[in-house]
Amino acid sequence: MKTFFALLLAGSIVIGAANTQQKSRTVESIRAEALRPNGKNGGRPLPLAGHWNLGEAENGFDPAYQMRMIDEGHHLLPWFLMPNVHAHPQDPRWLGYYEAAIRKAARLKLPITFIGTQWEAELTISDDYFNLPQNQNPNVVLSDGRVKREVSPFGPVEPWHDVGVKWGSTRMLKLMQEWYPDPPRVIFISNNEHTRLNWIQAEEDRRFVRMFGRGKDAEFKRRVVGEGWIDRYRALQKGIRDGLSNRAWKSNSIFVAYDAFGPAHFARWAGWMEHSLYSTGRSSPWPLAWDGTSPSFYVFNWSAITDYTVFSPQVEAMNWVFMQKEALKFNPEFWFEMSTWDGHEPGDSDKRAAYARTGQKFTPARYGGMVQFGMWLLRPRVVREFRGYRDTLSEAEPYFLAIVEAVDRVHNQPTLREFWRQGELAPNRAHAHPYQTIVPPEYEKVDRWFLLDTSLDPRRPWELGTVLPVYSLALVRGARPNRQWLVYSHAPMSDRKGVQVMIPDFRNIKIDVTVAGAFHLVDEKSQRIQTIR
């Protein structure tokens, strides 16, 4: 009996040591990838998982949940609600929300994220700013002197810095800097949806007219509006940084904004530029205004977009590939995330309900298949899922776990890890991207089409509603005759067997494709096709 208990104790010690080592490896990987420079000698940073649900409501994705997931070996980049000026450092609610997780992050030396509202909204909401004299007012001033409740790229810069200081100097944030004085990286994320002056209405602001006159062309307006936003959002960020009390936080902070990037709808219809700030040589000013972005890879519940038609996140996001390269020219350390959503929101517009009306189900596996296509197309630093602030783990966690599994897979599978770091996306130059309306001359020849031809493709020409049974892309490594391809494919509506997929500049391969997505390694020299599990 003594021998039995001794063996049992020894086994428990071994298992405990293995779990500790796994946890340590996960923490080290999270830290290393969050700090890794973009595409330097070691290749691209591996992805991490994140969320927009902050867990401030009961049973959400709160910090305690995140720390448990990291303990279990999952690659999450911790996220917290950014406290406002009203969060009291002695309030039990906020101490319970922040303290244990921040202190644990400090022990583990984890990078941390704070997700906020649109910080500049105070400039419009607060009468302290809205009622300022015209020459001091950060909002749009109309020709008759009335002030409109939307911020302007032509107002004074100083209020932007001032409101940033208020956000950076909150009592709760100061306390967290005491709990964790030396974080390796702090990421502040803006929801970035405050009402702004649209370039089309630039002449509504009397200051634009005074500076430039009337009748300027669209190109000019987009350019000067973009430059105005660059100055003001950088002032806002400087204010937050100046408001921080800790030197390490000041130096290790970056500022990221939701959808602060060029438009995925690039060239979809004749009016696409009305909803962009494109100007010659620059698809967007936002990479100059922010340190990073988290654009929406969404199946929006308010539009006809789906995961199984030409009008899809998979096809739209192909426009971001050339924009990513452009952003890295402006800012080599630009932080690119990818926000994801399946359009689920209880009510008449619920996307899952819309799928059900066509006899389809938007399952976690299907969601994961779509998200992985975006991941391998864009290779973001974080895959950040969106859910409403009241969504609970019991309802939403299965969908988030599909993302977590996809992220962990990249870390844990050697072939996927190497292709993520070093592979190059293979363009399919046999076809042009279906969005071809008013393409600016400097972008006419950039690669925008990465969907591989398959034996299940419908006959061309394609329209927005054309159904695509299979989405497939490839990354390539090496040089002829020793090239290798990693082919990722997913079939949103049902598993497909014996699908022929054409690898550009090589040959057809025959593979099985699942709803959840399938990886295949193709070797040029041996002609071997290997399923990666």
Order of alpha helices (4+ residues) and beta strands (2+ residues): alpha-beta-alpha-beta-alpha-beta-alpha-alpha-beta-beta-alpha-alpha-beta-alpha-alpha-alpha-beta-alpha-beta-beta-alpha-alpha-beta-beta-alpha-alpha-beta-alpha-alpha-beta-beta-beta-beta-beta-beta-beta
